Amino acid sequence: MRNFLIALAVVLVLVVGFFILNDNTEEVNKEYPGIVYTIDGSVKEEIVINLEGEYSKSYFDEPGFTGTFEIEGKEIYFVTELTDIEKQNGKMVVIIHDNQTDIGLLTGAISFSNDFKEIIGSISKNDEITYYFGAPGENLSEILEIEIH
């Protein structure tokens, strides 16, 4: 019995040690060509979306991301810190709640594919104008084909 308990303790220590020492954090530093467009499908402008931060995969919790999301265009500029990415229906989603910026009050949602290769979302300014965006894509038809699962 004593040998069984010692063996069990050794296995338990090895398993716990594996989970503690196994680094499940991945640096994300991506730049995507994209487009901002309106609900009627007219292209507002070409943009660049930058995503930088750390993606952590946990054996016990949902994956998490902490970092910066930025949209750069000639007329549109938006940057926000991302801390609360939720996993919903197999995709990562960020809800932007009442983010006061120099251009007004912004609200919206951003969805990421699990491998960070695709992004789609929308941002409303002052509850008046809603901009839709997606990346990667060089034209509206490419953006509209993005499906995040």
Phi and psi in degrees as GROMACS dihedral restraints (atoms count N, CA, C in turn):
[ dihedral_restraints ]
;  ai    aj    ak    al  type     phi  dphi    fc
    3     4     5     6     1   -61.6    20    10
    4     5     6     7     1   -42.5    20    10
    6     7     8     9     1   -63.6    20    10
    7     8     9    10     1   -37.9    20    10
    9    10    11    12     1   -62.4    20    10
   10    11    12    13     1   -43.6    20    10
   12    13    14    15     1   -66.2    20    10
   13    14    15    16     1   -38.4    20    10
   15    16    17    18     1   -65.3    20    10
   16    17    18    19     1   -44.6    20    10
   18    19    20    21     1   -62.8    20    10
   19    20    21    22     1   -41.5    20    10
   21    22    23    24     1   -63.4    20    10
   22    23    24    25     1   -42.2    20    10
   24    25    26    27     1   -64.1    20    10
   25    26    27    28     1   -41.1    20    10
   27    28    29    30     1   -64.1    20    10
   28    29    30    31     1   -45.1    20    10
   30    31    32    33     1   -62.2    20    10
   31    32    33    34     1   -42.8    20    10
   33    34    35    36     1   -61.9    20    10
   34    35    36    37     1   -44.5    20    10
   36    37    38    39     1   -63.5    20    10
   37    38    39    40     1   -40.7    20    10
   39    40    41    42     1   -65.3    20    10
   40    41    42    43     1   -42.9    20    10
   42    43    44    45     1   -65.4    20    10
   43    44    45    46     1   -47.6    20    10
   45    46    47    48     1   -62.8    20    10
   46    47    48    49     1   -41.5    20    10
   48    49    50    51     1   -61.9    20    10
   49    50    51    52     1   -39.0    20    10
   51    52    53    54     1   -60.0    20    10
   52    53    54    55     1   -46.8    20    10
   54    55    56    57     1   -67.5    20    10
   55    56    57    58     1   -35.4    20    10
   57    58    59    60     1   -73.1    20    10
   58    59    60    61     1   -42.4    20    10
   60    61    62    63     1   -83.4    20    10
   61    62    63    64     1   -19.3    20    10
   63    64    65    66     1   -75.4    20    10
   64    65    66    67     1   111.8    20    10
   66    67    68    69     1   -79.7    20    10
   67    68    69    70     1   115.0    20    10
   69    70    71    72     1  -109.8    20    10
   70    71    72    73     1    30.4    20    10
   72    73    74    75     1  -107.4    20    10
   73    74    75    76     1   134.1    20    10
   75    76    77    78     1  -125.4    20    10
   76    77    78    79     1   130.8    20    10
   78    79    80    81     1   -74.3    20    10
   79    80    81    82     1   135.0    20    10
   81    82    83    84     1  -118.3    20    10
   82    83    84    85     1   123.5    20    10
   84    85    86    87     1  -143.9    20    10
   85    86    87    88     1    91.4    20    10
   87    88    89    90     1  -126.0    20    10
   88    89    90    91     1   147.1    20    10
   90    91    92    93     1  -128.4    20    10
   91    92    93    94     1   128.5    20    10
   93    94    95    96     1  -122.8    20    10
   94    95    96    97     1   135.3    20    10
   96    97    98    99     1   -75.7    20    10
   97    98    99   100     1   140.1    20    10
   99   100   101   102     1  -152.9    20    10
  100   101   102   103     1  -174.9    20    10
  102   103   104   105     1  -138.8    20    10
  103   104   105   106     1   141.3    20    10
  105   106   107   108     1  -104.1    20    10
  106   107   108   109     1   131.6    20    10
  108   109   110   111     1  -139.2    20    10
  109   110   111   112     1   164.6    20    10
  111   112   113   114     1   -99.4    20    10
  112   113   114   115     1   172.6    20    10
  114   115   116   117     1   -59.5    20    10
  115   116   117   118     1   -30.5    20    10
  117   118   119   120     1   -82.4    20    10
  118   119   120   121     1     1.3    20    10
  120   121   122   123     1    91.0    20    10
  121   122   123   124     1     3.1    20    10
  123   124   125   126     1   -79.9    20    10
  124   125   126   127     1   136.0    20    10
  126   127   128   129     1   -76.9    20    10
  127   128   129   130     1   125.4    20    10
  129   130   131   132     1   -80.9    20    10
  130   131   132   133     1   -52.2    20    10
  132   133   134   135     1  -172.3    20    10
  133   134   135   136     1   160.7    20    10
  135   136   137   138     1   -79.4    20    10
  136   137   138   139     1   143.6    20    10
  138   139   140   141     1  -135.2    20    10
  139   140   141   142     1   170.9    20    10
  141   142   143   144     1  -123.1    20    10
  142   143   144   145     1   130.5    20    10
  144   145   146   147     1  -107.2    20    10
  145   146   147   148     1   127.0    20    10
  147   148   149   150     1  -112.2    20    10
  148   149   150   151     1   136.2    20    10
  150   151   152   153     1  -132.6    20    10
  151   152   153   154     1   119.5    20    10
  153   154   155   156     1  -133.7    20    10
  154   155   156   157     1   137.7    20    10
  156   157   158   159     1   161.7    20    10
  157   158   159   160     1  -159.7    20    10
  159   160   161   162     1  -122.5    20    10
  160   161   162   163     1   129.4    20    10
  162   163   164   165     1  -105.9    20    10
  163   164   165   166     1   121.9    20    10
  165   166   167   168     1  -115.3    20    10
  166   167   168   169     1   131.8    20    10
  168   169   170   171     1  -107.5    20    10
  169   170   171   172     1   128.7    20    10
  171   172   173   174     1  -115.3    20    10
  172   173   174   175     1   145.3    20    10
  174   175   176   177     1   -74.2    20    10
  175   176   177   178     1   -20.5    20    10
  177   178   179   180     1  -112.4    20    10
  178   179   180   181     1   -23.0    20    10
  180   181   182   183     1  -121.8    20    10
  181   182   183   184     1   175.3    20    10
  183   184   185   186     1   -68.0    20    10
  184   185   186   187     1   153.5    20    10
  186   187   188   189     1   -60.5    20    10
  187   188   189   190     1   153.4    20    10
  189   190   191   192     1  -134.9    20    10
  190   191   192   193     1   155.4    20    10
  192   193   194   195     1  -137.7    20    10
  193   194   195   196     1   135.5    20    10
  195   196   197   198     1  -130.2    20    10
  196   197   198   199     1   125.7    20    10
  198   199   200   201     1   174.9    20    10
  199   200   201   202     1  -156.5    20    10
  201   202   203   204     1  -122.3    20    10
  202   203   204   205     1   135.5    20    10
  204   205   206   207     1  -115.8    20    10
  205   206   207   208     1   129.9    20    10
  207   208   209   210     1  -138.2    20    10
  208   209   210   211     1   135.3    20    10
  210   211   212   213     1  -113.7    20    10
  211   212   213   214     1   124.7    20    10
  213   214   215   216     1  -119.8    20    10
  214   215   216   217     1   126.8    20    10
  216   217   218   219     1  -146.4    20    10
  217   218   219   220     1  -178.7    20    10
  219   220   221   222     1   -67.9    20    10
  220   221   222   223     1   -42.9    20    10
  222   223   224   225     1  -107.0    20    10
  223   224   225   226     1   -22.4    20    10
  225   226   227   228     1  -110.7    20    10
  226   227   228   229     1   130.4    20    10
  228   229   230   231     1  -140.8    20    10
  229   230   231   232     1   129.3    20    10
  231   232   233   234     1  -146.2    20    10
  232   233   234   235     1   133.0    20    10
  234   235   236   237     1  -140.4    20    10
  235   236   237   238     1   141.1    20    10
  237   238   239   240     1  -150.7    20    10
  238   239   240   241     1   151.6    20    10
  240   241   242   243     1   -83.9    20    10
  241   242   243   244     1   134.6    20    10
  243   244   245   246     1  -107.5    20    10
  244   245   246   247     1   123.2    20    10
  246   247   248   249     1  -130.1    20    10
  247   248   249   250     1   -20.0    20    10
  249   250   251   252     1  -120.8    20    10
  250   251   252   253     1    70.2    20    10
  252   253   254   255     1   -85.0    20    10
  253   254   255   256     1   127.9    20    10
  255   256   257   258     1  -106.6    20    10
  256   257   258   259     1   150.7    20    10
  258   259   260   261     1   -96.0    20    10
  259   260   261   262     1   118.5    20    10
  261   262   263   264     1  -133.0    20    10
  262   263   264   265     1   123.1    20    10
  264   265   266   267     1    51.5    20    10
  265   266   267   268     1    40.6    20    10
  267   268   269   270     1    81.2    20    10
  268   269   270   271     1     6.3    20    10
  270   271   272   273     1  -129.4    20    10
  271   272   273   274     1   161.4    20    10
  273   274   275   276     1   -94.4    20    10
  274   275   276   277     1   132.3    20    10
  276   277   278   279     1  -130.9    20    10
  277   278   279   280     1   138.7    20    10
  279   280   281   282     1  -120.9    20    10
  280   281   282   283     1   130.6    20    10
  282   283   284   285     1  -101.9    20    10
  283   284   285   286     1   128.9    20    10
  285   286   287   288     1  -100.2    20    10
  286   287   288   289     1   113.8    20    10
  288   289   290   291     1  -102.9    20    10
  289   290   291   292     1   116.2    20    10
  291   292   293   294     1    38.9    20    10
  292   293   294   295     1    65.2    20    10
  294   295   296   297     1   -92.8    20    10
  295   296   297   298     1   103.5    20    10
  297   298   299   300     1   -76.4    20    10
  298   299   300   301     1   122.3    20    10
  300   301   302   303     1  -128.2    20    10
  301   302   303   304     1  -179.4    20    10
  303   304   305   306     1   -63.6    20    10
  304   305   306   307     1   -27.7    20    10
  306   307   308   309     1   -95.5    20    10
  307   308   309   310     1    -2.2    20    10
  309   310   311   312     1   134.3    20    10
  310   311   312   313     1  -171.1    20    10
  312   313   314   315     1   -85.7    20    10
  313   314   315   316     1   120.8    20    10
  315   316   317   318     1  -111.3    20    10
  316   317   318   319     1   136.6    20    10
  318   319   320   321     1  -135.2    20    10
  319   320   321   322     1   159.1    20    10
  321   322   323   324     1   165.9    20    10
  322   323   324   325     1  -165.0    20    10
  324   325   326   327     1  -148.5    20    10
  325   326   327   328     1   145.3    20    10
  327   328   329   330     1  -129.4    20    10
  328   329   330   331     1   132.6    20    10
  330   331   332   333     1  -117.2    20    10
  331   332   333   334     1   136.9    20    10
  333   334   335   336     1  -119.5    20    10
  334   335   336   337     1   144.4    20    10
  336   337   338   339     1   -71.9    20    10
  337   338   339   340     1   158.4    20    10
  339   340   341   342     1   -61.0    20    10
  340   341   342   343     1   -24.7    20    10
  342   343   344   345     1  -100.6    20    10
  343   344   345   346     1     8.7    20    10
  345   346   347   348     1    61.0    20    10
  346   347   348   349     1    24.5    20    10
  348   349   350   351     1   -86.8    20    10
  349   350   351   352     1   -22.8    20    10
  351   352   353   354     1  -134.3    20    10
  352   353   354   355     1   146.5    20    10
  354   355   356   357     1  -137.5    20    10
  355   356   357   358     1   136.6    20    10
  357   358   359   360     1  -137.3    20    10
  358   359   360   361     1   155.5    20    10
  360   361   362   363     1   178.5    20    10
  361   362   363   364     1  -176.3    20    10
  363   364   365   366     1  -147.1    20    10
  364   365   366   367     1   148.1    20    10
  366   367   368   369     1  -134.4    20    10
  367   368   369   370     1   129.2    20    10
  369   370   371   372     1  -103.4    20    10
  370   371   372   373     1   136.5    20    10
  372   373   374   375     1  -106.7    20    10
  373   374   375   376     1   120.2    20    10
  375   376   377   378     1    53.2    20    10
  376   377   378   379     1    29.4    20    10
  378   379   380   381     1    54.6    20    10
  379   380   381   382     1    24.5    20    10
  381   382   383   384     1  -115.0    20    10
  382   383   384   385     1   -50.5    20    10
  384   385   386   387     1  -115.8    20    10
  385   386   387   388     1   130.9    20    10
  387   388   389   390     1  -112.6    20    10
  388   389   390   391     1   127.1    20    10
  390   391   392   393     1  -105.2    20    10
  391   392   393   394     1   134.4    20    10
  393   394   395   396     1  -107.0    20    10
  394   395   396   397     1   145.2    20    10
  396   397   398   399     1  -144.3    20    10
  397   398   399   400     1   159.8    20    10
  399   400   401   402     1  -158.7    20    10
  400   401   402   403     1   157.6    20    10
  402   403   404   405     1  -162.0    20    10
  403   404   405   406     1   151.2    20    10
  405   406   407   408     1   -82.0    20    10
  406   407   408   409     1   153.5    20    10
  408   409   410   411     1   174.5    20    10
  409   410   411   412     1   142.8    20    10
  411   412   413   414     1  -104.1    20    10
  412   413   414   415     1   -11.6    20    10
  414   415   416   417     1  -147.7    20    10
  415   416   417   418     1   169.2    20    10
  417   418   419   420     1   -62.9    20    10
  418   419   420   421     1   -38.1    20    10
  420   421   422   423     1   -64.3    20    10
  421   422   423   424     1   -36.0    20    10
  423   424   425   426     1   -66.1    20    10
  424   425   426   427     1   -40.1    20    10
  426   427   428   429     1   -66.6    20    10
  427   428   429   430     1   -41.8    20    10
  429   430   431   432     1   -68.4    20    10
  430   431   432   433     1   -18.2    20    10
  432   433   434   435     1   -82.6    20    10
  433   434   435   436     1    -9.8    20    10
  435   436   437   438     1   -68.0    20    10
  436   437   438   439     1   125.8    20    10
  438   439   440   441     1  -127.3    20    10
  439   440   441   442     1   119.1    20    10
  441   442   443   444     1  -101.4    20    10
  442   443   444   445     1   123.1    20    10
